[in-house]
Amino acid sequence: MRTPPAAFAVRDQPLISAIVPVYNGAGFLKDAVDAILGQRYPRIEIIVVDDGSTDNIDEVVASLPVEVRYFKQRNGGAAAARNRGIKEAAGDLIAFLDVDDIWPENNLISLVDTLDGHPEIAVVHGHGQLMEQKTGDGPLGIHR
């Protein structure tokens, strides 16, 4: 994955709408948003869709270090939350990040580069790794 050069032309980059569907995932939301912010991609709109959560998601959204577009709906499942996010999105491209997932650094740059280099394709996706968070201050465990 490449790191954007210093003269990275922000206005030439497509706006990406990063859609995060949430159902009782308040404990994961800050890490998911941090992973989006860690992309170092210059044009990201973050959309959080609460799919009928009963946890403290409102408090977590209010405490985020960046403004997000936040929508609430009755529980309809992850697909319904993603569809709501698409409906509300202003971006040129759509990226989905489940609330309990994180992206590796420069993931979005890599995916946009793939789209730019292959105009015949319309969809790209990354490869996932299953990780388990250990309790306490220990590192994340990676399972292959």
C-alpha positions, -999 to +999 in steps of 0.1 A: +000+000+000+013+034-009+015+064+014+001+096-002+029+120-014+032+154+002+017+171-029-013+148-027-040+167-047-070+166-023-095+181-047-087+154-072-096+125-049-131+111-047-151+117-016-155+084+002-186+078+024-175+053+051-207+037+064-207+021+098-238+001+107-242-003+145-264-026+166-254-026+203-218-019+193-211+012+214-180-005+229-165-008+194-175+025+177-145+046+188-120+020+175-139+018+142-139+056+138-102+057+148-095+032+120-113+054+095-094+085+106-062+065+105-066+060+068-049+094+061-072+096+031-080+133+025-118+131+018-139+109+040-174+114+052-183+091+082-218+079+084-229+059+115-263+042+113-278+030+146-300+000+138-321+001+169-294-002+196-303-004+233-268+004+246-252+038+251-245+045+215-257+081+217-231+089+243-203+073+224-212+092+192-213+125+211-178+117+225-162+109+192-131+131+182-147+140+149-181+149+137-200+121+120-233+119+103-255+099+127-288+083+118-311+062+140-336+037+128-357+008+141-339-025+141-340-039+106-307-057+104-272-049+090-284-047+054-311-022+062-285-001+081-261-002+052-289+007+028-298+037+050-262+048+049-261+045+011-293+066+009-277+094+031-242+092+015-228+122-004-196+104-015-184+094-049-175+060-035-190+039-007-170+019+019-185-003+045-169-009+079-188-030+104-185-015+139-165-044+153-140-043+125-109-021+118-091-012+086-054-015+082-035+018+075-039+031+039-066+006+031-088+032+014-058+045-007-051+010-018-087+003-028-090+037-046-057+030-065-071-003-076-103+014-090-082+041-107-059+015-123-088-007-135-117+014-148-134-017-160-142-028-124-168-013-102-163-030-068-131-037-048-128-053-013-100-061+010-091-094+027-101-099+063-082-113+092-100-127+122-087-111+154-097-116+189-093-088+215-076-100+247-088-087+280-066-062+298-037-044+282-025-073+261-021-072+223-047-084+199-045-120+190-046-129+153-062-161+141-056-173+106 
